[in-house]
Amino acid sequence: MKQKCPRCLLTNVAAARFCARCGLSLTPGEAGQLQAGRIRHPRPQSPPDGFAPCLEAEHLFFRWGPPSGDTFLLGTEGIAVSLFNGAYPLQKAMVLVRGRDESGFVRFSVSLGVEALPAGRVVRVDVPSYELPDEVARPVAALEVALVSAEFRPSE
């Protein structure tokens, strides 16, 4: 049985460990499937300082803060989330952003679409203020970001 590369779509022989066209590792992950964003890159780029790893993704990192400036001013503005992709370029990504309070309780959870996550670049997405609970007088204590889905982007 032949296997199709999920990145460049070349059909490879069944015993292939790497794609003959693009070099992507064809070794299945924990769930037995090859999924964009979850495949180890042979030479990933390190994230900039201050970035934390995203859940459910290899080499995808995030940081968060106020949408403008260095401090949250009113507690009513949205939240800016910067994503850094240190591996294969991705497109049509969906990320889940969860905000937790000091006790670890989830205060909000929102899915955000990201058109493109180029390799080695920072992409900013915003959680608009209307997605945040009204009773939050100041921003949440911790944020977590998880990759829900993505497609490989053709080579840049």
Secondary structure, 3 states (H helix, E strand, C coil): CCEECCCCCCEECCCCCECCCCCCECCCCCCCCCCCCCCCCCCCCCCCCCCEECECCCCEEEEEECCCCCCCCCCCCCEEEEEEECCCCEEEEEEEEEEECCCCCEEEEEEEEEEEECECCEEEEEECHHHCCCCCCCCCCEEEEEEEEEEECCCC
